[in-house]
Amino acid sequence: MDTYESVLLVKNEVFVFKIPPKTTNRGYRAADWNLQEPHWTGRMRLVAKGDELIMKLEDKASGELFAKCPIDKYPGVALEAVTDSSRYFVVKIQDDNGRSAYIGLGFGDRSDSFDLNVSLQDHFKYIKKGQETDEGSQQQLDLSFKEGETIKINMKITKKDGSEASRPRRTGGGAVGLLPPPPGGSKLPPPPSPQHVPTPATATTEWGDFNSAGAASQKPTTPANQQNWVQF
């Protein structure tokens, strides 16, 4: 997979100075340099390629490389701020043969040096966050099962008195058998027997109830003079 260069910062005017050797552990001081006569003036580009970060000092007109400084961390040995100013730094430059030297680098305005500090800090925060994400992904992958690996879980169900409860057994038909009723349980009463409900008399009209009542009270009577004739 190809990795593309990303330009993080460009400053069109920077100054390079020759610096004397460091004699104490207190750090470098820009006041010890000849700030009125810079050794070189040109353009600075901060370029990132993957995890690599390189400061390139180039000619403003032709773009020819004057020097480069690989930066592996900040603050660090590759780029160090001076103790008496916020506009000047000590830069460790390297060539393709591995030779290195220390030079002074300065900006004409404090805002330019502030932009350099912010760009460096943002870059290394991004790198650190990516490394933490990769470590978290690796830990998550380590928890996964390998091919053919299984896990067995032995579950026990206990009652309130501490005894183990028996699991329901399967019958031949594959259905789960019913558990026996609890001891001391009362039996349910049998369902009530159906009772015969008399069917009401059928009425031909909505006045049927009244007609049937009247019919019941008015029984036909046979005249006395006709009884003998009927019997005959």
Contacts in CASP RR format, 6 or more apart in sequence:
PFRMAT RR
TARGET T0000
AUTHOR 0000-0000-0000
METHOD contacts of the structure
MODEL  1
MDTYESVLLVKNEVFVFKIPPKTTNRGYRAADWNLQEPHWTGRMRLVAKG
DELIMKLEDKASGELFAKCPIDKYPGVALEAVTDSSRYFVVKIQDDNGRS
AYIGLGFGDRSDSFDLNVSLQDHFKYIKKGQETDEGSQQQLDLSFKEGET
IKINMKITKKDGSEASRPRRTGGGAVGLLPPPPGGSKLPPPPSPQHVPTP
ATATTEWGDFNSAGAASQKPTTPANQQNWVQF
3 49 0 8 1.000
3 50 0 8 1.000
4 49 0 8 1.000
5 47 0 8 1.000
5 48 0 8 1.000
5 49 0 8 1.000
6 47 0 8 1.000
6 48 0 8 1.000
6 49 0 8 1.000
7 45 0 8 1.000
7 46 0 8 1.000
7 47 0 8 1.000
7 48 0 8 1.000
8 46 0 8 1.000
8 47 0 8 1.000
8 48 0 8 1.000
8 53 0 8 1.000
8 119 0 8 1.000
8 122 0 8 1.000
8 123 0 8 1.000
9 44 0 8 1.000
9 45 0 8 1.000
9 46 0 8 1.000
9 115 0 8 1.000
9 116 0 8 1.000
9 119 0 8 1.000
10 43 0 8 1.000
10 44 0 8 1.000
10 45 0 8 1.000
10 46 0 8 1.000
11 43 0 8 1.000
11 44 0 8 1.000
11 107 0 8 1.000
11 112 0 8 1.000
11 115 0 8 1.000
11 116 0 8 1.000
12 42 0 8 1.000
12 43 0 8 1.000
12 60 0 8 1.000
13 41 0 8 1.000
13 42 0 8 1.000
13 43 0 8 1.000
13 60 0 8 1.000
13 107 0 8 1.000
13 108 0 8 1.000
14 41 0 8 1.000
14 42 0 8 1.000
14 43 0 8 1.000
14 44 0 8 1.000
14 57 0 8 1.000
14 105 0 8 1.000
14 106 0 8 1.000
14 107 0 8 1.000
14 112 0 8 1.000
15 38 0 8 1.000
15 40 0 8 1.000
15 41 0 8 1.000
15 105 0 8 1.000
15 106 0 8 1.000
15 107 0 8 1.000
15 108 0 8 1.000
16 38 0 8 1.000
16 39 0 8 1.000
16 40 0 8 1.000
16 41 0 8 1.000
16 42 0 8 1.000
16 57 0 8 1.000
16 66 0 8 1.000
16 67 0 8 1.000
16 103 0 8 1.000
16 104 0 8 1.000
16 105 0 8 1.000
16 106 0 8 1.000
17 33 0 8 1.000
17 34 0 8 1.000
17 35 0 8 1.000
17 38 0 8 1.000
17 39 0 8 1.000
17 103 0 8 1.000
17 104 0 8 1.000
17 105 0 8 1.000
17 106 0 8 1.000
18 33 0 8 1.000
18 34 0 8 1.000
18 39 0 8 1.000
18 103 0 8 1.000
18 104 0 8 1.000
19 28 0 8 1.000
19 32 0 8 1.000
19 33 0 8 1.000
19 90 0 8 1.000
19 102 0 8 1.000
19 103 0 8 1.000
19 104 0 8 1.000
20 32 0 8 1.000
20 33 0 8 1.000
22 28 0 8 1.000
26 83 0 8 1.000
27 80 0 8 1.000
27 82 0 8 1.000
27 83 0 8 1.000
28 80 0 8 1.000
28 82 0 8 1.000
28 83 0 8 1.000
28 90 0 8 1.000
29 82 0 8 1.000
29 83 0 8 1.000
29 84 0 8 1.000
30 82 0 8 1.000
30 84 0 8 1.000
30 85 0 8 1.000
30 87 0 8 1.000
30 88 0 8 1.000
30 106 0 8 1.000
31 84 0 8 1.000
33 88 0 8 1.000
33 104 0 8 1.000
39 103 0 8 1.000
40 57 0 8 1.000
40 66 0 8 1.000
42 57 0 8 1.000
42 58 0 8 1.000
42 59 0 8 1.000
42 60 0 8 1.000
42 66 0 8 1.000
43 57 0 8 1.000
43 58 0 8 1.000
43 59 0 8 1.000
43 60 0 8 1.000
43 63 0 8 1.000
44 55 0 8 1.000
44 56 0 8 1.000
44 57 0 8 1.000
44 58 0 8 1.000
44 105 0 8 1.000
45 55 0 8 1.000
45 56 0 8 1.000
45 58 0 8 1.000
46 53 0 8 1.000
46 54 0 8 1.000
46 55 0 8 1.000
46 56 0 8 1.000
46 116 0 8 1.000
46 119 0 8 1.000
46 120 0 8 1.000
47 53 0 8 1.000
47 54 0 8 1.000
47 55 0 8 1.000
47 56 0 8 1.000
48 54 0 8 1.000
48 123 0 8 1.000
51 127 0 8 1.000
52 70 0 8 1.000
53 70 0 8 1.000
53 71 0 8 1.000
53 72 0 8 1.000
53 120 0 8 1.000
53 123 0 8 1.000
54 68 0 8 1.000
54 69 0 8 1.000
54 70 0 8 1.000
54 71 0 8 1.000
55 68 0 8 1.000
55 69 0 8 1.000
55 71 0 8 1.000
55 79 0 8 1.000
55 91 0 8 1.000
56 65 0 8 1.000
56 67 0 8 1.000
56 68 0 8 1.000
57 65 0 8 1.000
57 66 0 8 1.000
57 67 0 8 1.000
57 68 0 8 1.000
57 69 0 8 1.000
57 93 0 8 1.000
57 105 0 8 1.000
58 64 0 8 1.000
58 65 0 8 1.000
58 66 0 8 1.000
59 66 0 8 1.000
67 93 0 8 1.000
67 103 0 8 1.000
68 93 0 8 1.000
68 94 0 8 1.000
69 78 0 8 1.000
69 79 0 8 1.000
69 91 0 8 1.000
69 92 0 8 1.000
69 93 0 8 1.000
69 94 0 8 1.000
70 78 0 8 1.000
70 94 0 8 1.000
71 78 0 8 1.000
71 79 0 8 1.000
71 120 0 8 1.000
72 78 0 8 1.000
73 124 0 8 1.000
74 120 0 8 1.000
74 121 0 8 1.000
74 124 0 8 1.000
75 81 0 8 1.000
77 92 0 8 1.000
78 91 0 8 1.000
78 92 0 8 1.000
79 89 0 8 1.000
79 90 0 8 1.000
79 91 0 8 1.000
79 92 0 8 1.000
79 120 0 8 1.000
80 89 0 8 1.000
80 90 0 8 1.000
81 88 0 8 1.000
81 89 0 8 1.000
81 90 0 8 1.000
82 88 0 8 1.000
82 89 0 8 1.000
82 90 0 8 1.000
86 110 0 8 1.000
86 113 0 8 1.000
86 114 0 8 1.000
87 106 0 8 1.000
87 107 0 8 1.000
87 108 0 8 1.000
87 109 0 8 1.000
87 110 0 8 1.000
87 112 0 8 1.000
87 113 0 8 1.000
88 104 0 8 1.000
88 105 0 8 1.000
88 106 0 8 1.000
88 107 0 8 1.000
88 113 0 8 1.000
89 104 0 8 1.000
89 105 0 8 1.000
89 106 0 8 1.000
89 113 0 8 1.000
89 116 0 8 1.000
90 102 0 8 1.000
90 103 0 8 1.000
90 104 0 8 1.000
90 105 0 8 1.000
91 102 0 8 1.000
91 103 0 8 1.000
91 104 0 8 1.000
91 105 0 8 1.000
92 100 0 8 1.000
92 101 0 8 1.000
92 102 0 8 1.000
93 100 0 8 1.000
93 101 0 8 1.000
93 102 0 8 1.000
93 103 0 8 1.000
94 100 0 8 1.000
106 113 0 8 1.000
107 113 0 8 1.000
107 116 0 8 1.000
145 151 0 8 1.000
156 164 0 8 1.000
157 164 0 8 1.000
157 165 0 8 1.000
157 167 0 8 1.000
158 164 0 8 1.000
158 165 0 8 1.000
159 165 0 8 1.000
168 176 0 8 1.000
168 177 0 8 1.000
168 179 0 8 1.000
169 176 0 8 1.000
169 177 0 8 1.000
170 176 0 8 1.000
170 177 0 8 1.000
171 177 0 8 1.000
201 212 0 8 1.000
203 209 0 8 1.000
203 211 0 8 1.000
203 212 0 8 1.000
205 211 0 8 1.000
222 230 0 8 1.000
END
